[in-house]
């Protein structure tokens, strides 16, 4: 039995023991929190070199075009700690699609398909366990075709203006071309020198031309008269208009609730009472603003959303910035929205999707960029499954819009520059805040490709020529 002295000594010892136990518990709890909840954040921290070294200690899978051209590949480095680095053989041409895999981050398809390209996907890791080693990542084959992508990029570069061009197979949603200009050489991001990488990133991010902006899916533009496809579809769907309907097209239209007037940009539109198809062919602003006033913003918004506007969840698998049709407008704003002004905004991808929906009998297919994913031994682990995205308009209405769009590329139309000998082109041109827009599909009777082109601060005819080049390349 302990005496009084021993009991006095044990009191501070017990306090020390309790304190140590509490400290040990705190350490174990912190370790648990870090391992259970903080590991992902630590691995993603750009200051953590271990994750970057692990990312490049084995080859990533290749990225290929639909035609089999390799556009991203891993190459062995001369010395460590990074065993491999990424190489992009075609530089700027495919940069908006491939993105980059650098020491600090992955972008584009490199980021969206990182799990399969890196080999971290469970289906690939199972092969690693069976093979007793870290497997090479899987190969990703894109829907992009060499001819269409080259035509899109080279045409944009020749025009010398910022912009984008997108081509889509209307029957499947497969994206055949996705080009943005100006762009950058992704090889600049594959250096293994962190200081050089940081310098390159600062330079490109600070470039006022915005080469890192993927204008095809991230930049929104006022669609201008290209939006008249939506307004025409809403008019015909409403039952209040038909192909024989005559519409008011005054030389100027007073905007309700204001003293401002909307002028007819092309001068007089017919006899100021054209039929709906004639107003469409001549792209009469006052006529379509008047249609917008009669239909109202809710009908226009419903039709816009049937084409994909206001969808903030679209991925291809790149994240697509939502094209927008605004809420809560007054009547003057509604009139302007009917001709693609006010706060209506659309990406170049959306401009292509307008034509794609019409071309596919009113059914808009979900756009996508990845055709299939294969393991190094060639075995297939994933394949695209084309699926409807929206039923934009009834098939009969799609046929009517096709007939109207065909007149745009004929004599007296606003899109004659896109006409292709031997292949009827259905189109609609537009100008939004000094930006030229063009949407089209061909052949009009048996559509194979739909395009959307936006060119900043340019003439509509230049955008039409780019669309023609992409259409010809895709059809050849």
WONOR-V647848 format. One record per backbone hydrogen bond with DSSP energy under -0.5 kcal/mol. CO is the residue of the C=O (numbers start at 1). NH is the residue of the N-H. E is the energy in kcal/mol with one decimal. If there is no record, write none. Layout:
((CO;NH;E) (CO;NH;E))
This chain:
((3;7;-2.2) (4;8;-1.9) (5;9;-1.9) (6;10;-2.4) (7;11;-1.1) (8;12;-0.7) (9;13;-1.2) (10;14;-2.7) (11;15;-1.8) (12;16;-2.5) (13;17;-2.7) (14;18;-2.5) (15;19;-2.4) (16;20;-2.8) (17;21;-2.5) (18;22;-2.4) (19;23;-2.4) (20;24;-2.8) (21;25;-2.4) (22;26;-2.4) (23;27;-2.4) (24;28;-2.6) (25;29;-2.6) (26;30;-2.4) (27;31;-2.4) (28;32;-2.2) (29;33;-2.4) (30;34;-2.6) (31;35;-2.8) (32;36;-2.8) (33;37;-2.9) (33;38;-1.2) (34;38;-0.9) (34;39;-0.9) (38;42;-2.4) (39;43;-2.6) (40;44;-1.8) (41;45;-0.9) (45;48;-2.2) (47;49;-1.1) (48;51;-0.5) (48;52;-0.9) (49;53;-2.8) (50;54;-2.5) (51;55;-2.0) (52;56;-1.3) (54;57;-1.1) (56;83;-0.6) (56;84;-2.1) (59;137;-1.9) (62;140;-2.7) (63;71;-3.1) (63;72;-1.3) (64;142;-3.3) (65;68;-1.5) (69;65;-2.3) (72;63;-2.1) (73;87;-2.8) (75;85;-2.5) (81;83;-0.7) (83;77;-2.7) (85;75;-2.8) (87;73;-2.3) (87;89;-0.6) (88;91;-1.9) (90;93;-1.7) (91;94;-0.6) (92;95;-1.0) (94;97;-1.5) (94;98;-2.7) (95;99;-2.1) (97;109;-2.2) (98;110;-2.3) (100;102;-0.5) (100;107;-2.5) (105;102;-2.8) (107;110;-0.8) (107;111;-1.0) (108;111;-0.7) (108;112;-2.9) (109;113;-2.7) (111;114;-1.3) (113;117;-2.4) (114;118;-2.8) (115;119;-0.9) (115;120;-1.1) (115;121;-1.9) (116;138;-3.0) (117;61;-2.4) (121;124;-1.3) (121;125;-2.3) (122;126;-2.0) (123;127;-0.7) (124;128;-1.6) (125;129;-2.2) (126;130;-2.1) (127;131;-2.2) (128;132;-0.6) (128;133;-2.2) (129;132;-0.6) (139;141;-0.5) (139;374;-2.3) (140;64;-2.7) (140;142;-0.5) (141;371;-2.6) (141;372;-1.5) (144;66;-3.0) (144;67;-0.5) (145;149;-2.4) (146;150;-2.5) (147;151;-2.4) (148;152;-2.3) (149;153;-2.6) (150;154;-2.8) (151;155;-2.0) (152;156;-1.9) (153;157;-2.7) (154;158;-2.3) (155;159;-1.8) (156;160;-1.5) (156;161;-0.7) (162;456;-3.1) (163;181;-2.7) (164;454;-2.4) (165;179;-2.7) (166;452;-2.3) (167;176;-2.2) (167;177;-1.5) (168;170;-0.8) (168;450;-2.8) (169;172;-1.0) (169;173;-3.3) (173;368;-1.9) (174;169;-3.0) (174;176;-0.6) (176;145;-2.2) (177;167;-2.3) (179;165;-2.1) (181;163;-2.8) (184;186;-0.8) (185;188;-2.0) (186;189;-1.6) (187;190;-1.4) (192;194;-0.7) (193;197;-2.4) (194;198;-2.4) (195;199;-2.0) (196;200;-2.5) (197;201;-2.5) (198;202;-2.3) (199;203;-2.1) (200;204;-2.5) (201;205;-2.6) (202;206;-1.8) (204;207;-0.8) (207;210;-2.0) (210;213;-1.3) (213;215;-1.5) (214;217;-1.2) (214;218;-2.6) (214;219;-0.5) (215;219;-0.6) (215;348;-0.7) (216;349;-1.7) (217;321;-2.6) (221;346;-2.6) (223;226;-1.7) (224;227;-2.0) (225;228;-1.6) (226;229;-1.3) (227;230;-1.0) (227;231;-1.9) (228;232;-2.7) (229;233;-2.1) (230;234;-2.5) (231;235;-2.3) (232;236;-2.6) (233;237;-2.4) (234;238;-1.6) (235;239;-0.6) (235;240;-0.6) (235;241;-0.9) (236;239;-0.7) (242;245;-1.2) (243;277;-0.6) (245;276;-2.0) (249;269;-0.6) (251;264;-2.8) (253;262;-3.5) (255;258;-1.4) (260;255;-2.4) (261;263;-0.7) (262;253;-2.7) (263;265;-0.9) (264;267;-2.2) (268;270;-0.9) (269;272;-1.9) (272;249;-2.4) (274;247;-2.9) (275;279;-2.6) (276;280;-2.2) (277;281;-2.6) (278;282;-2.3) (279;283;-0.7) (279;284;-2.2) (281;414;-0.7) (283;285;-0.5) (284;288;-1.7) (285;289;-2.5) (286;290;-2.0) (287;291;-1.9) (288;292;-2.2) (289;293;-1.9) (290;294;-2.0) (291;295;-2.8) (292;296;-2.6) (296;300;-1.7) (297;301;-2.8) (298;302;-2.5) (299;303;-2.0) (300;304;-2.5) (301;305;-2.7) (302;306;-1.4) (303;307;-0.9) (304;307;-0.9) (304;309;-2.1) (305;308;-0.8) (308;311;-1.2) (310;312;-0.8) (314;320;-2.2) (316;369;-2.3) (318;316;-1.9) (319;321;-0.5) (323;310;-4.3) (324;345;-2.3) (330;334;-2.2) (331;335;-2.2) (332;336;-1.9) (333;337;-2.5) (334;338;-1.5) (336;339;-1.2) (336;341;-2.4) (337;340;-1.9) (340;224;-1.9) (341;344;-1.7) (345;324;-1.7) (346;221;-2.5) (347;351;-1.9) (348;352;-1.8) (349;353;-2.1) (350;354;-1.7) (351;355;-0.9) (352;356;-2.2) (353;357;-2.2) (354;358;-1.4) (355;359;-2.9) (356;360;-1.7) (357;362;-2.3) (358;361;-1.1) (360;363;-1.7) (362;364;-0.7) (362;392;-2.0) (362;393;-1.3) (363;365;-0.6) (364;389;-3.3) (364;390;-2.0) (368;175;-2.4) (369;143;-2.3) (369;371;-0.6) (371;384;-3.0) (372;141;-2.8) (373;381;-2.6) (373;382;-1.4) (374;139;-3.1) (375;378;-2.7) (379;375;-2.8) (382;373;-2.7) (387;366;-2.9) (390;364;-2.9) (390;392;-0.9) (394;398;-2.1) (395;399;-2.0) (396;400;-1.6) (397;401;-2.7) (398;402;-2.3) (399;403;-1.9) (400;404;-1.9) (401;405;-2.8) (402;406;-2.0) (403;407;-0.9) (404;408;-0.6) (405;408;-0.7) (405;409;-0.6) (405;427;-1.9) (406;409;-0.7) (407;410;-0.8) (408;415;-2.7) (410;413;-2.3) (413;416;-0.5) (415;418;-1.8) (416;419;-1.6) (420;423;-2.1) (423;420;-0.8) (424;443;-0.6) (424;444;-2.2) (426;441;-2.5) (428;439;-2.4) (430;437;-2.9) (432;435;-1.5) (434;458;-0.8) (435;432;-2.7) (436;455;-2.9) (437;430;-2.1) (438;453;-2.7) (439;428;-2.4) (440;451;-3.0) (441;426;-2.5) (442;448;-2.5) (442;449;-1.8) (449;442;-2.1) (450;168;-3.0) (451;440;-1.8) (452;166;-2.5) (453;438;-2.2) (454;164;-2.2) (455;436;-2.8) (455;458;-0.7) (459;462;-1.1) (459;463;-1.3) (460;464;-2.1) (461;465;-1.9) (462;466;-1.8) (463;467;-2.3) (464;468;-2.3) (465;469;-2.2) (466;470;-2.2) (467;471;-2.6) (468;472;-2.8) (469;473;-2.1) (470;474;-2.5) (471;475;-2.0) (472;476;-1.2))
